[in-house]
């Protein structure tokens, strides 16, 4: 599985995201939403709130264009993308006490369709 928590998101390939989401794996092997992973089917109007929430905890990944199943612990079930393509946002670890302070966040974008 591609480890999107530790690698740079540029360049980001379809295969990287596909492997991380594990859509070809049985549902019990897929990564559910958690305090460090957030799946959004559409581009939310309050995306800044989601980024801030991750930045104020341990950092994490926000996947746009990913449908999750709320009946199965919010595991990813479909990758349709959004109008901007499928975007992954990475927030570095952050603490209110400034160790380390939030200075940047990174995005990666992949094509909307499979190669």
Backbone as JSON Lines, residues from 0, in Angstrom:
{"i":0,"aa":"X","n":[0.84,-1.18,0.0],"ca":[0.0,0.0,0.0],"c":[0.89,1.24,0.0]}
{"i":1,"aa":"X","n":[0.51,2.22,-0.78],"ca":[1.22,3.5,-0.81],"c":[1.01,4.22,0.52]}
{"i":2,"aa":"X","n":[2.07,4.73,1.11],"ca":[1.96,5.44,2.38],"c":[1.91,6.94,2.11]}
{"i":3,"aa":"X","n":[0.7,7.47,1.99],"ca":[0.55,8.89,1.68],"c":[0.76,9.78,2.9]}
{"i":4,"aa":"X","n":[0.92,9.19,4.07],"ca":[1.19,9.98,5.27],"c":[2.62,10.49,5.3]}
{"i":5,"aa":"X","n":[3.54,9.74,4.72],"ca":[4.95,10.08,4.86],"c":[5.61,10.57,3.59]}
{"i":6,"aa":"X","n":[4.98,10.42,2.47],"ca":[5.61,10.83,1.21],"c":[5.09,12.17,0.74]}
{"i":7,"aa":"X","n":[5.83,12.79,-0.14],"ca":[5.37,14.03,-0.78],"c":[4.2,13.7,-1.7]}
{"i":8,"aa":"X","n":[3.27,14.63,-1.79],"ca":[2.09,14.39,-2.61],"c":[2.24,14.87,-4.04]}
{"i":9,"aa":"X","n":[3.37,15.45,-4.35],"ca":[3.64,15.84,-5.72],"c":[4.95,15.18,-6.15]}
{"i":10,"aa":"X","n":[4.98,14.41,-7.2],"ca":[3.82,14.06,-8.02],"c":[2.99,12.97,-7.34]}
{"i":11,"aa":"X","n":[1.71,12.95,-7.63],"ca":[0.79,11.97,-7.08],"c":[0.14,11.23,-8.24]}
{"i":12,"aa":"X","n":[0.23,9.93,-8.23],"ca":[-0.34,9.16,-9.34],"c":[-1.67,8.55,-8.93]}
{"i":13,"aa":"X","n":[-2.44,8.18,-9.95],"ca":[-3.7,7.48,-9.72],"c":[-3.43,6.21,-8.93]}
{"i":14,"aa":"X","n":[-2.36,5.51,-9.3],"ca":[-2.01,4.25,-8.63],"c":[-1.73,4.47,-7.15]}
{"i":15,"aa":"X","n":[-1.05,5.57,-6.8],"ca":[-0.76,5.87,-5.39],"c":[-2.05,5.96,-4.57]}
{"i":16,"aa":"X","n":[-3.01,6.73,-5.09],"ca":[-4.27,6.92,-4.37],"c":[-5.08,5.64,-4.38]}
{"i":17,"aa":"X","n":[-5.12,4.96,-5.51],"ca":[-5.87,3.71,-5.62],"c":[-5.36,2.67,-4.63]}
{"i":18,"aa":"X","n":[-4.04,2.55,-4.51],"ca":[-3.46,1.6,-3.55],"c":[-3.77,2.01,-2.11]}
{"i":19,"aa":"X","n":[-3.7,3.3,-1.82],"ca":[-3.98,3.76,-0.46],"c":[-5.43,3.49,-0.08]}
{"i":20,"aa":"X","n":[-6.37,3.79,-1.0],"ca":[-7.79,3.59,-0.72],"c":[-8.13,2.11,-0.62]}
{"i":21,"aa":"X","n":[-7.43,1.27,-1.35],"ca":[-7.67,-0.17,-1.28],"c":[-9.02,-0.59,-1.78]}
{"i":22,"aa":"X","n":[-9.56,0.09,-2.79],"ca":[-10.89,-0.25,-3.28],"c":[-10.97,-1.66,-3.86]}
{"i":23,"aa":"X","n":[-9.85,-2.22,-4.25],"ca":[-9.85,-3.58,-4.77],"c":[-9.75,-4.62,-3.64]}
{"i":24,"aa":"X","n":[-9.53,-4.15,-2.43],"ca":[-9.41,-5.05,-1.27],"c":[-10.79,-5.36,-0.69]}
{"i":25,"aa":"X","n":[-10.9,-6.45,0.08],"ca":[-12.16,-6.7,0.78],"c":[-12.46,-5.52,1.72]}
{"i":26,"aa":"X","n":[-13.74,-5.27,1.96],"ca":[-14.12,-4.1,2.75],"c":[-13.49,-4.08,4.14]}
{"i":27,"aa":"X","n":[-13.24,-5.23,4.72],"ca":[-12.65,-5.25,6.08],"c":[-11.17,-4.9,6.08]}
{"i":28,"aa":"X","n":[-10.55,-4.75,4.9],"ca":[-9.13,-4.39,4.79],"c":[-8.92,-2.93,4.41]}
{"i":29,"aa":"X","n":[-10.0,-2.18,4.14],"ca":[-9.88,-0.78,3.71],"c":[-9.76,0.13,4.92]}
{"i":30,"aa":"X","n":[-9.07,1.26,4.72],"ca":[-8.89,2.22,5.82],"c":[-10.15,3.06,6.01]}
{"i":31,"aa":"X","n":[-10.78,2.98,7.19],"ca":[-11.96,3.8,7.44],"c":[-11.57,5.24,7.75]}
{"i":32,"aa":"X","n":[-12.56,6.12,7.72],"ca":[-12.31,7.48,8.18],"c":[-11.85,7.41,9.63]}
{"i":33,"aa":"X","n":[-11.02,8.36,10.0],"ca":[-10.5,8.39,11.36],"c":[-10.1,9.82,11.69]}
{"i":34,"aa":"X","n":[-9.41,9.99,12.78],"ca":[-8.95,11.34,13.13],"c":[-7.88,11.84,12.16]}
{"i":35,"aa":"X","n":[-7.35,10.96,11.31],"ca":[-6.31,11.36,10.35],"c":[-6.7,11.16,8.89]}
{"i":36,"aa":"X","n":[-7.89,10.59,8.62],"ca":[-8.35,10.36,7.25],"c":[-9.79,10.85,7.15]}
{"i":37,"aa":"X","n":[-10.06,11.66,6.11],"ca":[-11.41,12.17,5.89],"c":[-11.75,12.03,4.42]}
{"i":38,"aa":"X","n":[-12.87,11.35,4.12],"ca":[-13.34,11.18,2.75],"c":[-14.51,12.12,2.5]}
{"i":39,"aa":"X","n":[-14.46,12.84,1.39],"ca":[-15.53,13.76,1.0],"c":[-15.95,13.41,-0.42]}
{"i":40,"aa":"X","n":[-17.24,13.17,-0.63],"ca":[-17.71,12.85,-1.96],"c":[-17.68,14.07,-2.87]}
{"i":41,"aa":"X","n":[-18.01,15.23,-2.32],"ca":[-18.03,16.48,-3.08],"c":[-17.1,17.49,-2.44]}
{"i":42,"aa":"X","n":[-16.86,18.58,-3.13],"ca":[-16.06,19.66,-2.58],"c":[-16.91,20.42,-1.57]}
{"i":43,"aa":"X","n":[-16.6,20.32,-0.27],"ca":[-17.44,20.99,0.72],"c":[-17.16,22.48,0.8]}
{"i":44,"aa":"X","n":[-18.19,23.24,1.12],"ca":[-18.03,24.68,1.28],"c":[-17.19,25.03,2.5]}
{"i":45,"aa":"X","n":[-17.13,24.12,3.46],"ca":[-16.38,24.36,4.69],"c":[-15.08,23.56,4.73]}
{"i":46,"aa":"X","n":[-14.44,23.39,3.58],"ca":[-13.19,22.62,3.51],"c":[-12.14,23.19,4.46]}
{"i":47,"aa":"X","n":[-12.11,24.52,4.59],"ca":[-11.14,25.14,5.51],"c":[-11.32,24.65,6.94]}
{"i":48,"aa":"X","n":[-12.56,24.41,7.35],"ca":[-12.81,23.88,8.69],"c":[-12.23,22.49,8.85]}
{"i":49,"aa":"X","n":[-12.36,21.67,7.8],"ca":[-11.81,20.31,7.84],"c":[-10.28,20.33,7.91]}
{"i":50,"aa":"X","n":[-9.68,21.21,7.12],"ca":[-8.21,21.34,7.15],"c":[-7.76,21.82,8.53]}
{"i":51,"aa":"X","n":[-8.46,22.8,9.09],"ca":[-8.11,23.32,10.41],"c":[-8.26,22.24,11.48]}
{"i":52,"aa":"X","n":[-9.31,21.44,11.37],"ca":[-9.52,20.37,12.36],"c":[-8.35,19.39,12.35]}
{"i":53,"aa":"X","n":[-7.89,19.01,11.16],"ca":[-6.74,18.1,11.08],"c":[-5.47,18.79,11.57]}
{"i":54,"aa":"X","n":[-5.31,20.05,11.2],"ca":[-4.1,20.79,11.59],"c":[-4.03,20.97,13.1]}
{"i":55,"aa":"X","n":[-5.16,21.03,13.75],"ca":[-5.17,21.24,15.2],"c":[-5.05,19.94,15.99]}
{"i":56,"aa":"X","n":[-4.9,18.83,15.29],"ca":[-4.69,17.56,15.98],"c":[-3.37,16.97,15.53]}
{"i":57,"aa":"X","n":[-3.41,15.85,14.81],"ca":[-2.18,15.17,14.41],"c":[-1.89,15.28,12.92]}
{"i":58,"aa":"X","n":[-2.65,16.12,12.22],"ca":[-2.51,16.19,10.77],"c":[-3.27,15.03,10.15]}
{"i":59,"aa":"X","n":[-3.27,14.97,8.83],"ca":[-3.97,13.88,8.19],"c":[-4.22,14.14,6.73]}
{"i":60,"aa":"X","n":[-5.09,13.33,6.15],"ca":[-5.37,13.36,4.72],"c":[-6.86,13.6,4.49]}
{"i":61,"aa":"X","n":[-7.17,14.48,3.56],"ca":[-8.54,14.72,3.14],"c":[-8.62,14.3,1.67]}
{"i":62,"aa":"X","n":[-9.5,13.37,1.36],"ca":[-9.69,12.9,-0.01],"c":[-11.0,13.46,-0.53]}
{"i":63,"aa":"X","n":[-10.95,14.2,-1.63],"ca":[-12.15,14.74,-2.27],"c":[-12.53,13.83,-3.43]}
{"i":64,"aa":"X","n":[-13.84,13.63,-3.6],"ca":[-14.32,12.78,-4.68],"c":[-14.39,11.32,-4.32]}
{"i":65,"aa":"X","n":[-14.32,11.02,-3.02],"ca":[-14.37,9.64,-2.55],"c":[-15.67,9.41,-1.78]}
{"i":66,"aa":"X","n":[-16.45,8.46,-2.25],"ca":[-17.68,8.1,-1.55],"c":[-17.35,7.08,-0.47]}
{"i":67,"aa":"X","n":[-17.87,7.29,0.74],"ca":[-17.65,6.33,1.82],"c":[-18.99,5.76,2.26]}
{"i":68,"aa":"X","n":[-18.93,4.6,2.88],"ca":[-20.13,3.92,3.34],"c":[-20.28,4.12,4.84]}
{"i":69,"aa":"X","n":[-21.24,4.95,5.22],"ca":[-21.45,5.26,6.64],"c":[-21.91,4.04,7.44]}
{"i":70,"aa":"X","n":[-22.46,3.05,6.75],"ca":[-22.9,1.83,7.44],"c":[-21.75,0.86,7.7]}
{"i":71,"aa":"X","n":[-20.59,1.15,7.13],"ca":[-19.42,0.28,7.3],"c":[-18.23,1.09,7.82]}
{"i":72,"aa":"X","n":[-18.45,1.88,8.84],"ca":[-17.36,2.64,9.48],"c":[-16.71,3.64,8.54]}
{"i":73,"aa":"X","n":[-17.48,4.16,7.56],"ca":[-16.98,5.14,6.6],"c":[-15.75,4.67,5.84]}
{"i":74,"aa":"X","n":[-15.81,3.46,5.33],"ca":[-14.72,2.98,4.46],"c":[-14.95,3.52,3.06]}
{"i":75,"aa":"X","n":[-13.89,3.7,2.28],"ca":[-14.08,4.17,0.9],"c":[-14.71,3.07,0.06]}
{"i":76,"aa":"X","n":[-15.71,3.43,-0.76],"ca":[-16.37,2.45,-1.61],"c":[-16.35,2.83,-3.09]}
{"i":77,"aa":"X","n":[-16.1,4.09,-3.39],"ca":[-16.13,4.53,-4.78],"c":[-15.3,5.79,-4.93]}
{"i":78,"aa":"X","n":[-14.59,5.88,-6.07],"ca":[-13.76,7.04,-6.36],"c":[-14.26,7.66,-7.66]}
{"i":79,"aa":"X","n":[-15.1,8.68,-7.55],"ca":[-15.64,9.36,-8.72],"c":[-14.87,10.63,-9.06]}
{"i":80,"aa":"X","n":[-14.17,11.18,-8.09],"ca":[-13.49,12.46,-8.3],"c":[-14.47,13.61,-8.18]}
{"i":81,"aa":"X","n":[-13.97,14.8,-8.25],"ca":[-14.77,16.01,-8.25],"c":[-14.38,16.81,-9.48]}
{"i":82,"aa":"X","n":[-15.03,17.9,-9.72],"ca":[-14.76,18.69,-10.92],"c":[-13.3,19.09,-11.03]}
{"i":83,"aa":"X","n":[-12.63,19.3,-9.92],"ca":[-11.23,19.7,-9.93],"c":[-10.29,18.51,-10.08]}
{"i":84,"aa":"X","n":[-10.81,17.3,-10.17],"ca":[-10.0,16.1,-10.12],"c":[-10.04,15.6,-8.69]}
{"i":85,"aa":"X","n":[-9.41,14.5,-8.41],"ca":[-9.38,13.99,-7.05],"c":[-8.19,14.61,-6.35]}
{"i":86,"aa":"X","n":[-8.48,15.34,-5.33],"ca":[-7.46,16.11,-4.62],"c":[-7.21,15.48,-3.27]}
{"i":87,"aa":"X","n":[-5.99,15.44,-2.87],"ca":[-5.63,14.93,-1.56],"c":[-4.92,16.06,-0.83]}
{"i":88,"aa":"X","n":[-5.38,16.4,0.34],"ca":[-4.73,17.45,1.12],"c":[-4.04,16.82,2.32]}
{"i":89,"aa":"X","n":[-2.83,17.22,2.58],"ca":[-2.08,16.7,3.7],"c":[-1.78,17.83,4.66]}
{"i":90,"aa":"X","n":[-2.18,17.66,5.9],"ca":[-1.88,18.64,6.93],"c":[-0.78,18.07,7.82]}
{"i":91,"aa":"X","n":[0.28,18.79,8.05],"ca":[1.33,18.27,8.92],"c":[0.86,18.26,10.36]}
{"i":92,"aa":"X","n":[1.52,17.49,11.21],"ca":[1.16,17.51,12.62],"c":[1.25,18.93,13.17]}
{"i":93,"aa":"X","n":[0.39,19.25,14.08],"ca":[0.32,20.6,14.62],"c":[-0.11,20.54,16.08]}
{"i":94,"aa":"X","n":[0.42,21.41,16.87],"ca":[-0.04,21.51,18.25],"c":[-0.25,22.97,18.58]}
{"i":95,"aa":"X","n":[-1.22,23.25,19.4],"ca":[-1.5,24.64,19.79],"c":[-0.33,25.26,20.52]}
{"i":96,"aa":"X","n":[0.54,24.44,21.03],"ca":[1.7,24.94,21.77],"c":[2.88,25.22,20.85]}
{"i":97,"aa":"X","n":[2.68,24.98,19.56],"ca":[3.7,25.36,18.59],"c":[4.82,24.37,18.42]}
{"i":98,"aa":"X","n":[4.58,23.1,18.59],"ca":[5.66,22.16,18.36],"c":[5.18,21.0,17.49]}
{"i":99,"aa":"X","n":[5.35,21.06,16.2],"ca":[5.82,22.19,15.4],"c":[4.65,23.07,14.99]}
{"i":100,"aa":"X","n":[4.89,24.35,14.7],"ca":[3.81,25.2,14.23],"c":[3.4,24.84,12.81]}
{"i":101,"aa":"X","n":[2.14,25.05,12.5],"ca":[1.66,24.79,11.15],"c":[2.21,25.87,10.23]}
{"i":102,"aa":"X","n":[2.98,25.45,9.24],"ca":[3.55,26.42,8.32],"c":[3.05,26.21,6.89]}
{"i":103,"aa":"X","n":[2.85,24.97,6.49],"ca":[2.39,24.7,5.14],"c":[1.5,23.47,5.14]}
{"i":104,"aa":"X","n":[0.76,23.34,4.08],"ca":[0.08,22.09,3.81],"c":[0.22,21.83,2.34]}
{"i":105,"aa":"X","n":[0.09,20.6,1.96],"ca":[0.44,20.16,0.63],"c":[-0.79,19.55,-0.04]}
{"i":106,"aa":"X","n":[-0.9,19.7,-1.35],"ca":[-1.97,19.06,-2.09],"c":[-1.4,18.25,-3.22]}
{"i":107,"aa":"X","n":[-2.11,17.23,-3.58],"ca":[-1.77,16.44,-4.75],"c":[-3.02,16.24,-5.56]}
{"i":108,"aa":"X","n":[-2.9,16.21,-6.87],"ca":[-4.06,16.07,-7.75],"c":[-3.79,14.96,-8.73]}
{"i":109,"aa":"X","n":[-4.8,14.11,-8.95],"ca":[-4.65,13.02,-9.91],"c":[-5.74,13.15,-10.97]}
{"i":110,"aa":"X","n":[-5.57,12.48,-12.11],"ca":[-6.61,12.49,-13.14],"c":[-7.91,11.91,-12.6]}
{"i":111,"aa":"X","n":[-9.03,12.34,-13.15],"ca":[-10.34,11.85,-12.7],"c":[-10.64,10.46,-13.2]}
{"i":112,"aa":"X","n":[-9.98,10.01,-14.24],"ca":[-10.29,8.7,-14.79],"c":[-9.08,7.79,-14.65]}
{"i":113,"aa":"X","n":[-9.36,6.52,-14.63],"ca":[-8.28,5.53,-14.55],"c":[-7.46,5.56,-15.82]}
{"i":114,"aa":"X","n":[-6.14,5.35,-15.69],"ca":[-5.3,5.33,-16.89],"c":[-5.6,4.14,-17.78]}
